[in-house]
């Protein structure tokens, strides 16, 4: 399993902590799309980098972190094939996989600390999509994208 991860200047430390945590806990390869500096950058650039890697299959899933998670998620969801939700607690993270089949997770480094972020990531990485009626609804979302 390969996980893409990207962030803006607000989330460099949390990104590094989460990347290390995923590698140590799950043994997954984590591909870092930056930024790695606290110098101010524009979050859509990094949200798009992770999203394109997920959409192309370069990585299996993506995690995007900025101050709130909002900007990264908004940018990522502009890329065809991406379903990215902002999750600030584990329940939403669980449902974003079980019901929405999200292939990207976003959260905010100014919203959650490392301990809560670990719980969100653990829940998200270990929850399977339930399919069934949820597949029909996800298909309807993706149909909106196809119709433009
Ligand atoms: C950067 O100040 C901030 O706007 C960004 O990290 C993010 O929260 C945007 O949604």
Backbone and ligand atoms as CSV (ligand in chain L), in Angstrom:
chain,resi,resn,atom,element,x,y,z
A,1,UNK,N,N,0.856,-1.201,0.000
A,1,UNK,CA,C,0.000,0.000,0.000
A,1,UNK,C,C,0.890,1.249,0.000
A,2,UNK,N,N,0.556,2.205,-0.893
A,2,UNK,CA,C,1.301,3.461,-0.956
A,2,UNK,C,C,0.361,4.601,-0.589
A,3,UNK,N,N,0.812,5.450,0.304
A,3,UNK,CA,C,0.019,6.593,0.742
A,3,UNK,C,C,0.731,7.871,0.300
A,4,UNK,N,N,0.030,8.712,-0.456
A,4,UNK,CA,C,0.570,10.027,-0.798
A,4,UNK,C,C,0.211,11.009,0.307
A,5,UNK,N,N,1.129,11.910,0.620
A,5,UNK,CA,C,0.837,12.895,1.664
A,5,UNK,C,C,1.363,14.254,1.225
A,6,UNK,N,N,0.575,15.293,1.492
A,6,UNK,CA,C,0.981,16.640,1.100
A,6,UNK,C,C,0.398,17.647,2.061
A,7,UNK,N,N,0.984,18.826,2.065
A,7,UNK,CA,C,0.632,19.822,3.070
A,7,UNK,C,C,1.095,21.207,2.639
A,8,UNK,N,N,0.570,22.220,3.324
A,8,UNK,CA,C,1.130,23.564,3.136
A,8,UNK,C,C,2.002,23.910,4.346
A,9,UNK,N,N,2.402,25.183,4.433
A,9,UNK,CA,C,3.336,25.613,5.478
A,9,UNK,C,C,2.775,25.451,6.891
A,10,UNK,N,N,1.435,25.382,7.000
A,10,UNK,CA,C,0.813,25.277,8.333
A,10,UNK,C,C,0.966,23.881,8.929
A,11,UNK,N,N,1.399,22.915,8.112
A,11,UNK,CA,C,1.278,21.519,8.546
A,11,UNK,C,C,2.546,20.695,8.331
A,12,UNK,N,N,3.693,21.334,8.241
A,12,UNK,CA,C,4.927,20.574,7.973
A,12,UNK,C,C,5.218,19.589,9.115
A,13,UNK,N,N,5.148,20.067,10.341
A,13,UNK,CA,C,5.475,19.191,11.481
A,13,UNK,C,C,4.489,18.032,11.594
A,14,UNK,N,N,3.187,18.342,11.491
A,14,UNK,CA,C,2.184,17.275,11.617
A,14,UNK,C,C,2.314,16.293,10.452
A,15,UNK,N,N,2.574,16.786,9.263
A,15,UNK,CA,C,2.785,15.883,8.114
A,15,UNK,C,C,3.917,14.891,8.391
A,16,UNK,N,N,5.057,15.414,8.903
A,16,UNK,CA,C,6.193,14.526,9.180
A,16,UNK,C,C,5.854,13.506,10.266
A,17,UNK,N,N,5.142,13.960,11.297
A,17,UNK,CA,C,4.751,13.053,12.383
A,17,UNK,C,C,3.823,11.951,11.863
A,18,UNK,N,N,2.858,12.334,11.037
A,18,UNK,CA,C,1.888,11.365,10.516
A,18,UNK,C,C,2.556,10.416,9.518
A,19,UNK,N,N,3.429,10.935,8.688
A,19,UNK,CA,C,4.127,10.067,7.724
A,19,UNK,C,C,4.963,9.024,8.472
A,20,UNK,N,N,5.702,9.467,9.483
A,20,UNK,CA,C,6.515,8.535,10.284
A,20,UNK,C,C,5.621,7.515,10.980
A,21,UNK,N,N,4.494,7.991,11.500
A,21,UNK,CA,C,3.568,7.107,12.226
A,21,UNK,C,C,3.008,6.021,11.295
A,22,UNK,N,N,2.614,6.406,10.097
A,22,UNK,CA,C,2.047,5.426,9.150
A,22,UNK,C,C,3.097,4.386,8.767
A,23,UNK,N,N,4.303,4.849,8.497
A,23,UNK,CA,C,5.365,3.906,8.115
A,23,UNK,C,C,5.670,2.941,9.266
A,24,UNK,N,N,5.754,3.484,10.479
A,24,UNK,CA,C,6.116,2.655,11.645
A,24,UNK,C,C,4.985,1.703,12.034
A,25,UNK,N,N,3.741,2.158,11.907
A,25,UNK,CA,C,2.604,1.360,12.391
A,25,UNK,C,C,2.118,0.358,11.364
A,26,UNK,N,N,2.088,0.766,10.097
A,26,UNK,CA,C,1.478,-0.081,9.061
A,26,UNK,C,C,2.503,-0.660,8.081
A,27,UNK,N,N,3.687,-0.087,8.073
A,27,UNK,CA,C,4.692,-0.537,7.110
A,27,UNK,C,C,4.387,-0.098,5.692
A,28,UNK,N,N,3.464,0.857,5.535
A,28,UNK,CA,C,3.133,1.359,4.201
A,28,UNK,C,C,4.217,2.331,3.728
A,29,UNK,N,N,4.385,2.392,2.428
A,29,UNK,CA,C,5.275,3.402,1.857
A,29,UNK,C,C,4.523,4.734,1.812
A,30,UNK,N,N,5.127,5.780,2.337
A,30,UNK,CA,C,4.500,7.102,2.309
A,30,UNK,C,C,5.282,7.984,1.332
A,31,UNK,N,N,4.592,8.495,0.317
A,31,UNK,CA,C,5.219,9.345,-0.690
A,31,UNK,C,C,4.889,10.793,-0.336
A,32,UNK,N,N,5.929,11.579,-0.102
A,32,UNK,CA,C,5.782,12.963,0.372
A,32,UNK,C,C,5.770,13.933,-0.809
A,33,UNK,N,N,4.673,14.665,-0.959
A,33,UNK,CA,C,4.563,15.638,-2.046
A,33,UNK,C,C,4.832,17.068,-1.580
A,34,UNK,N,N,5.368,17.222,-0.354
A,34,UNK,CA,C,5.719,18.538,0.154
A,34,UNK,C,C,4.494,19.331,0.597
A,35,UNK,N,N,4.752,20.511,1.021
A,35,UNK,CA,C,5.978,21.243,1.171
A,35,UNK,C,C,6.733,20.795,2.421
A,36,UNK,N,N,8.043,21.052,2.420
A,36,UNK,CA,C,8.838,20.677,3.583
A,36,UNK,C,C,9.432,21.883,4.278
A,37,UNK,N,N,8.895,23.051,3.957
A,37,UNK,CA,C,9.416,24.287,4.532
A,37,UNK,C,C,8.272,25.067,5.177
A,38,UNK,N,N,8.599,25.877,6.159
A,38,UNK,CA,C,7.577,26.703,6.817
A,38,UNK,C,C,7.347,28.019,6.063
A,39,UNK,N,N,8.049,28.175,4.935
A,39,UNK,CA,C,7.834,29.345,4.089
A,39,UNK,C,C,6.429,29.265,3.477
A,40,UNK,N,N,5.727,30.389,3.455
A,40,UNK,CA,C,4.337,30.392,2.997
A,40,UNK,C,C,4.212,29.917,1.542
A,41,UNK,N,N,3.298,28.972,1.335
A,41,UNK,CA,C,3.024,28.439,-0.005
A,41,UNK,C,C,1.517,28.441,-0.224
A,42,UNK,N,N,1.101,28.118,-1.439
A,42,UNK,CA,C,-0.324,28.096,-1.775
A,42,UNK,C,C,-0.835,26.657,-1.724
A,43,UNK,N,N,-1.774,26.414,-0.824
A,43,UNK,CA,C,-2.232,25.029,-0.575
A,43,UNK,C,C,-2.793,24.313,-1.813
A,44,UNK,N,N,-3.431,25.022,-2.800
A,44,UNK,CA,C,-3.961,24.247,-3.944
A,44,UNK,C,C,-2.876,23.490,-4.709
A,45,UNK,N,N,-1.671,24.024,-4.722
A,45,UNK,CA,C,-0.573,23.368,-5.448
A,45,UNK,C,C,-0.313,21.981,-4.864
A,46,UNK,N,N,-0.335,21.885,-3.548
A,46,UNK,CA,C,0.005,20.626,-2.878
A,46,UNK,C,C,-1.195,19.681,-2.818
A,47,UNK,N,N,-2.383,20.265,-2.675
A,47,UNK,CA,C,-3.589,19.422,-2.735
A,47,UNK,C,C,-3.695,18.753,-4.090
A,48,UNK,N,N,-3.395,19.511,-5.140
A,48,UNK,CA,C,-3.470,18.936,-6.488
A,48,UNK,C,C,-2.406,17.861,-6.701
A,49,UNK,N,N,-1.206,18.082,-6.184
A,49,UNK,CA,C,-0.127,17.078,-6.371
A,49,UNK,C,C,-0.550,15.727,-5.798
A,50,UNK,N,N,-1.088,15.730,-4.584
A,50,UNK,CA,C,-1.502,14.468,-3.963
A,50,UNK,C,C,-2.675,13.872,-4.742
A,51,UNK,N,N,-3.629,14.721,-5.099
A,51,UNK,CA,C,-4.825,14.241,-5.795
A,51,UNK,C,C,-4.471,13.616,-7.143
A,52,UNK,N,N,-3.557,14.220,-7.883
A,52,UNK,CA,C,-3.170,13.656,-9.197
A,52,UNK,C,C,-2.477,12.306,-9.007
A,53,UNK,N,N,-1.713,12.184,-7.942
A,53,UNK,CA,C,-1.033,10.904,-7.687
A,53,UNK,C,C,-2.051,9.817,-7.354
A,54,UNK,N,N,-3.096,10.171,-6.619
A,54,UNK,CA,C,-4.149,9.191,-6.307
A,54,UNK,C,C,-4.922,8.850,-7.578
A,55,UNK,N,N,-5.309,9.862,-8.319
A,55,UNK,CA,C,-6.130,9.652,-9.522
A,55,UNK,C,C,-5.395,8.821,-10.569
A,56,UNK,N,N,-4.085,8.973,-10.651
A,56,UNK,CA,C,-3.306,8.234,-11.662
A,56,UNK,C,C,-2.943,6.831,-11.195
A,57,UNK,N,N,-3.128,6.550,-9.904
A,57,UNK,CA,C,-2.752,5.240,-9.375
A,57,UNK,C,C,-1.315,5.175,-8.894
A,58,UNK,N,N,-0.609,6.311,-8.955
A,58,UNK,CA,C,0.779,6.334,-8.444
A,58,UNK,C,C,0.801,5.955,-6.955
A,59,UNK,N,N,-0.228,6.401,-6.235
A,59,UNK,CA,C,-0.405,5.988,-4.833
A,59,UNK,C,C,-1.838,5.473,-4.688
A,60,UNK,N,N,-2.073,4.705,-3.616
A,60,UNK,CA,C,-3.404,4.110,-3.419
A,60,UNK,C,C,-4.382,5.072,-2.759
A,61,UNK,N,N,-3.907,5.816,-1.795
A,61,UNK,CA,C,-4.743,6.754,-1.042
A,61,UNK,C,C,-3.935,8.011,-0.772
A,62,UNK,N,N,-4.635,9.108,-0.455
A,62,UNK,CA,C,-3.928,10.360,-0.204
A,62,UNK,C,C,-4.362,11.022,1.089
A,63,UNK,N,N,-3.416,11.706,1.713
A,63,UNK,CA,C,-3.702,12.488,2.921
A,63,UNK,C,C,-3.187,13.902,2.689
A,64,UNK,N,N,-4.056,14.885,2.951
A,64,UNK,CA,C,-3.718,16.286,2.686
A,64,UNK,C,C,-3.972,17.099,3.949
A,65,UNK,N,N,-2.965,17.859,4.346
A,65,UNK,CA,C,-3.062,18.601,5.608
A,65,UNK,C,C,-2.700,20.064,5.362
A,66,UNK,N,N,-3.573,20.970,5.798
A,66,UNK,CA,C,-3.232,22.396,5.804
A,66,UNK,C,C,-3.662,22.942,7.159
A,67,UNK,N,N,-3.960,24.236,7.244
A,67,UNK,CA,C,-4.355,24.768,8.546
A,67,UNK,C,C,-5.657,24.162,9.026
A,68,UNK,N,N,-6.632,24.115,8.127
A,68,UNK,CA,C,-7.960,23.592,8.462
A,68,UNK,C,C,-8.287,22.267,7.779
A,69,UNK,N,N,-7.586,21.943,6.710
A,69,UNK,CA,C,-7.942,20.812,5.844
A,69,UNK,C,C,-8.849,21.237,4.703
A,70,UNK,N,N,-9.485,22.398,4.860
A,70,UNK,CA,C,-10.499,22.806,3.884
A,70,UNK,C,C,-9.917,23.113,2.512
A,71,UNK,N,N,-8.872,23.918,2.482
A,71,UNK,CA,C,-8.315,24.317,1.190
A,71,UNK,C,C,-7.768,23.136,0.421
A,72,UNK,N,N,-7.083,22.246,1.118
A,72,UNK,CA,C,-6.524,21.059,0.454
A,72,UNK,C,C,-7.645,20.189,-0.105
A,73,UNK,N,N,-8.725,20.027,0.669
A,73,UNK,CA,C,-9.842,19.194,0.211
A,73,UNK,C,C,-10.538,19.834,-0.981
A,74,UNK,N,N,-10.746,21.140,-0.926
A,74,UNK,CA,C,-11.401,21.826,-2.046
A,74,UNK,C,C,-10.597,21.655,-3.329
A,75,UNK,N,N,-9.279,21.821,-3.220
A,75,UNK,CA,C,-8.419,21.671,-4.397
A,75,UNK,C,C,-8.422,20.231,-4.887
A,76,UNK,N,N,-8.265,19.292,-3.973
A,76,UNK,CA,C,-8.183,17.870,-4.351
A,76,UNK,C,C,-9.456,17.422,-5.065
A,77,UNK,N,N,-10.605,17.902,-4.591
A,77,UNK,CA,C,-11.874,17.453,-5.174
A,77,UNK,C,C,-12.116,17.993,-6.583
A,78,UNK,N,N,-11.267,18.904,-7.048
A,78,UNK,CA,C,-11.360,19.372,-8.441
A,78,UNK,C,C,-10.730,18.390,-9.418
A,79,UNK,N,N,-9.953,17.449,-8.901
A,79,UNK,CA,C,-9.298,16.463,-9.766
A,79,UNK,C,C,-10.247,15.283,-9.971
A,80,UNK,N,N,-10.443,14.915,-11.225
A,80,UNK,CA,C,-11.382,13.822,-11.550
A,80,UNK,C,C,-11.017,12.538,-10.827
A,81,UNK,N,N,-12.011,11.929,-10.229
A,81,UNK,CA,C,-11.808,10.647,-9.551
A,81,UNK,C,C,-11.544,10.774,-8.068
A,82,UNK,N,N,-11.396,12.024,-7.595
A,82,UNK,CA,C,-11.062,12.206,-6.175
A,82,UNK,C,C,-12.308,12.448,-5.336
A,83,UNK,N,N,-12.346,11.762,-4.206
A,83,UNK,CA,C,-13.347,12.026,-3.169
A,83,UNK,C,C,-12.556,12.269,-1.888
A,84,UNK,N,N,-12.506,13.545,-1.498
A,84,UNK,CA,C,-11.698,13.950,-0.343
A,84,UNK,C,C,-12.582,14.636,0.691
A,85,UNK,N,N,-12.560,14.157,1.918
A,85,UNK,CA,C,-13.358,14.759,2.996
A,85,UNK,C,C,-12.447,15.305,4.091
A,86,UNK,N,N,-12.867,16.427,4.669
A,86,UNK,CA,C,-12.193,16.947,5.863
A,86,UNK,C,C,-12.753,16.198,7.069
A,87,UNK,N,N,-11.888,15.587,7.833
A,87,UNK,CA,C,-12.317,14.827,9.018
A,87,UNK,C,C,-11.534,15.327,10.228
A,88,UNK,N,N,-12.264,15.860,11.188
A,88,UNK,CA,C,-11.614,16.387,12.393
A,88,UNK,C,C,-11.806,15.475,13.592
A,89,UNK,N,N,-12.484,14.371,13.369
A,89,UNK,CA,C,-12.657,13.366,14.430
A,89,UNK,C,C,-12.861,11.981,13.775
A,90,UNK,N,N,-12.697,10.902,14.543
A,90,UNK,CA,C,-12.710,9.560,13.950
A,90,UNK,C,C,-14.053,9.114,13.356
A,91,UNK,N,N,-15.180,9.571,13.915
A,91,UNK,CA,C,-16.469,9.103,13.381
A,91,UNK,C,C,-16.612,9.499,11.904
A,92,UNK,N,N,-16.338,10.762,11.616
A,92,UNK,CA,C,-16.435,11.222,10.224
A,92,UNK,C,C,-15.427,10.486,9.350
A,93,UNK,N,N,-14.242,10.244,9.893
A,93,UNK,CA,C,-13.217,9.515,9.129
A,93,UNK,C,C,-13.719,8.114,8.782
A,94,UNK,N,N,-14.370,7.461,9.760
A,94,UNK,CA,C,-14.893,6.109,9.516
A,94,UNK,C,C,-15.957,6.142,8.410
A,95,UNK,N,N,-16.890,7.078,8.530
A,95,UNK,CA,C,-17.976,7.151,7.547
A,95,UNK,C,C,-17.472,7.575,6.165
A,96,UNK,N,N,-16.420,8.375,6.129
A,96,UNK,CA,C,-15.901,8.819,4.825
A,96,UNK,C,C,-15.358,7.649,4.013
A,97,UNK,N,N,-14.959,6.591,4.710
A,97,UNK,CA,C,-14.548,5.361,4.016
A,97,UNK,C,C,-15.745,4.424,3.831
A,98,UNK,N,N,-16.485,4.163,4.907
A,98,UNK,CA,C,-17.543,3.148,4.887
A,98,UNK,C,C,-18.671,3.514,3.930
A,99,UNK,N,N,-19.055,4.784,3.903
A,99,UNK,CA,C,-20.208,5.190,3.092
A,99,UNK,C,C,-19.822,5.971,1.838
A,100,UNK,N,N,-18.759,6.764,1.910
A,100,UNK,CA,C,-18.423,7.659,0.793
A,100,UNK,C,C,-17.243,7.173,-0.036
A,101,UNK,N,N,-16.589,6.113,0.400
A,101,UNK,CA,C,-15.439,5.553,-0.317
A,101,UNK,C,C,-14.410,6.637,-0.667
A,102,UNK,N,N,-14.132,7.497,0.295
A,102,UNK,CA,C,-13.163,8.569,0.038
A,102,UNK,C,C,-11.777,7.983,-0.214
A,103,UNK,N,N,-11.139,8.500,-1.239
A,103,UNK,CA,C,-9.771,8.061,-1.525
A,103,UNK,C,C,-8.739,9.078,-1.056
A,104,UNK,N,N,-9.231,10.179,-0.495
A,104,UNK,CA,C,-8.333,11.135,0.169
A,104,UNK,C,C,-8.944,11.616,1.481
A,105,UNK,N,N,-8.073,11.825,2.431
A,105,UNK,CA,C,-8.430,12.348,3.753
A,105,UNK,C,C,-7.746,13.694,3.928
A,106,UNK,N,N,-8.495,14.679,4.446
A,106,UNK,CA,C,-7.883,15.972,4.767
A,106,UNK,C,C,-8.194,16.310,6.222
A,107,UNK,N,N,-7.263,16.976,6.864
A,107,UNK,CA,C,-7.536,17.526,8.196
A,107,UNK,C,C,-6.616,18.718,8.433
A,108,UNK,N,N,-6.901,19.451,9.514
A,108,UNK,CA,C,-6.207,20.702,9.753
A,108,UNK,C,C,-5.230,20.631,10.912
A,109,UNK,N,N,-4.018,21.075,10.668
A,109,UNK,CA,C,-2.999,21.087,11.713
A,109,UNK,C,C,-3.291,22.154,12.762
A,110,UNK,N,N,-4.164,23.121,12.414
A,110,UNK,CA,C,-4.561,24.127,13.398
A,110,UNK,C,C,-5.846,23.719,14.109
A,111,UNK,N,N,-6.340,22.527,13.779
A,111,UNK,CA,C,-7.599,22.035,14.355
A,111,UNK,C,C,-7.351,20.821,15.246
A,112,UNK,N,N,-6.551,19.894,14.750
A,112,UNK,CA,C,-6.298,18.664,15.507
A,112,UNK,C,C,-4.820,18.578,15.881
A,113,UNK,N,N,-4.554,17.994,17.027
A,113,UNK,CA,C,-3.180,17.707,17.442
A,113,UNK,C,C,-2.764,16.331,16.951
A,114,UNK,N,N,-1.522,15.968,17.255
A,114,UNK,CA,C,-0.970,14.705,16.746
A,114,UNK,C,C,-1.763,13.497,17.248
A,115,UNK,N,N,-2.139,13.490,18.517
A,115,UNK,CA,C,-2.853,12.321,19.057
A,115,UNK,C,C,-4.193,12.112,18.364
A,116,UNK,N,N,-4.947,13.194,18.184
A,116,UNK,CA,C,-6.245,13.066,17.506
A,116,UNK,C,C,-6.034,12.724,16.029
A,117,UNK,N,N,-5.039,13.324,15.414
A,117,UNK,CA,C,-4.740,13.019,14.004
A,117,UNK,C,C,-4.421,11.530,13.833
A,118,UNK,N,N,-3.699,10.948,14.772
A,118,UNK,CA,C,-3.393,9.506,14.692
A,118,UNK,C,C,-4.675,8.684,14.744
A,119,UNK,N,N,-5.607,9.060,15.628
A,119,UNK,CA,C,-6.874,8.322,15.731
A,119,UNK,C,C,-7.671,8.438,14.434
A,120,UNK,N,N,-7.678,9.628,13.854
A,120,UNK,CA,C,-8.385,9.854,12.581
A,120,UNK,C,C,-7.762,8.984,11.483
A,121,UNK,N,N,-6.446,9.017,11.402
A,121,UNK,CA,C,-5.734,8.256,10.361
A,121,UNK,C,C,-5.916,6.752,10.571
A,122,UNK,N,N,-5.809,6.302,11.801
A,122,UNK,CA,C,-6.005,4.867,12.093
A,122,UNK,C,C,-7.390,4.425,11.635
A,123,UNK,N,N,-8.390,5.178,11.997
A,123,UNK,CA,C,-9.769,4.830,11.643
A,123,UNK,C,C,-9.933,4.812,10.133
A,124,UNK,N,N,-9.407,5.833,9.488
A,124,UNK,CA,C,-9.568,5.976,8.036
A,124,UNK,C,C,-8.862,4.846,7.285
A,125,UNK,N,N,-7.655,4.493,7.736
A,125,UNK,CA,C,-6.880,3.466,7.016
A,125,UNK,C,C,-7.412,2.053,7.246
A,126,UNK,N,N,-8.176,1.854,8.318
A,126,UNK,CA,C,-8.611,0.493,8.656
A,126,UNK,C,C,-10.093,0.255,8.372
A,127,UNK,N,N,-10.789,1.242,7.842
A,127,UNK,CA,C,-12.212,1.076,7.544
A,127,UNK,C,C,-12.396,0.763,6.058
A,128,UNK,N,N,-13.185,-0.269,5.778
A,128,UNK,CA,C,-13.461,-0.661,4.392
A,128,UNK,C,C,-14.752,-0.010,3.900
A,129,UNK,N,N,-14.818,0.267,2.618
A,129,UNK,CA,C,-16.060,0.727,1.988
A,129,UNK,C,C,-17.097,-0.389,2.068
A,130,UNK,N,N,-18.328,-0.025,2.441
A,130,UNK,CA,C,-19.373,-1.046,2.629
A,130,UNK,C,C,-20.061,-1.461,1.330
A,131,UNK,N,N,-19.934,-0.658,0.270
A,131,UNK,CA,C,-20.572,-1.013,-1.001
A,131,UNK,C,C,-22.088,-0.983,-0.889
A,132,UNK,N,N,-22.771,-1.870,-1.666
A,132,UNK,CA,C,-24.235,-1.942,-1.618
A,132,UNK,C,C,-24.882,-0.620,-2.010
A,133,UNK,N,N,-25.829,-0.152,-1.201
A,133,UNK,CA,C,-26.524,1.095,-1.531
A,133,UNK,C,C,-25.564,2.295,-1.548
A,134,UNK,N,N,-24.466,2.157,-0.825
A,134,UNK,CA,C,-23.493,3.261,-0.803
A,134,UNK,C,C,-22.741,3.353,-2.130
A,135,UNK,N,N,-22.567,2.209,-2.793
A,135,UNK,CA,C,-21.931,2.238,-4.116
A,135,UNK,C,C,-22.788,3.042,-5.088
A,136,UNK,N,N,-24.117,2.816,-5.034
A,136,UNK,CA,C,-25.013,3.561,-5.935
A,136,UNK,C,C,-24.880,5.067,-5.700
A,137,UNK,N,N,-24.770,5.456,-4.460
A,137,UNK,CA,C,-24.689,6.888,-4.140
A,137,UNK,C,C,-23.343,7.478,-4.550
A,138,UNK,N,N,-22.283,6.699,-4.347
A,138,UNK,CA,C,-20.964,7.162,-4.800
A,138,UNK,C,C,-20.961,7.277,-6.325
A,139,UNK,N,N,-21.599,6.302,-7.005
A,139,UNK,CA,C,-21.692,6.364,-8.469
A,139,UNK,C,C,-22.429,7.633,-8.904
A,140,UNK,N,N,-23.456,8.012,-8.166
A,140,UNK,CA,C,-24.198,9.234,-8.507
A,140,UNK,C,C,-23.315,10.478,-8.340
A,141,UNK,N,N,-22.466,10.476,-7.329
A,141,UNK,CA,C,-21.527,11.598,-7.158
A,141,UNK,C,C,-20.595,11.674,-8.360
A,142,UNK,N,N,-20.055,10.511,-8.754
A,142,UNK,CA,C,-19.075,10.504,-9.837
A,142,UNK,C,C,-19.748,10.821,-11.176
A,143,UNK,N,N,-21.051,10.516,-11.279
A,143,UNK,CA,C,-21.794,10.859,-12.486
A,143,UNK,C,C,-21.911,12.386,-12.626
A,144,UNK,N,N,-22.036,13.083,-11.528
A,144,UNK,CA,C,-22.070,14.552,-11.592
A,144,UNK,C,C,-20.778,15.056,-12.232
A,145,UNK,N,N,-19.664,14.444,-11.795
A,145,UNK,CA,C,-18.352,14.831,-12.328
A,145,UNK,C,C,-18.277,14.574,-13.833
A,146,UNK,N,N,-18.783,13.423,-14.278
A,146,UNK,CA,C,-18.742,13.074,-15.695
A,146,UNK,C,C,-19.569,14.043,-16.536
A,147,UNK,N,N,-20.689,14.525,-15.963
A,147,UNK,CA,C,-21.567,15.431,-16.727
A,147,UNK,C,C,-21.022,16.857,-16.742
A,148,UNK,N,N,-20.043,17.138,-15.867
A,148,UNK,CA,C,-19.393,18.459,-15.894
A,148,UNK,C,C,-20.269,19.564,-15.346
L,1,LIG,C1,C,-2.957,29.143,5.378
L,1,LIG,O1,O,-2.858,30.269,6.189
L,1,LIG,C2,C,-4.336,28.547,5.470
L,1,LIG,O2,O,-5.243,29.322,4.794
L,1,LIG,C3,C,-4.320,27.125,4.955
L,1,LIG,O3,O,-3.433,26.361,5.689
L,1,LIG,C4,C,-5.625,26.357,4.985
L,1,LIG,O4,O,-6.194,26.384,6.262
L,1,LIG,C5,C,-6.579,26.699,3.935
L,1,LIG,O5,O,-7.682,26.115,3.810
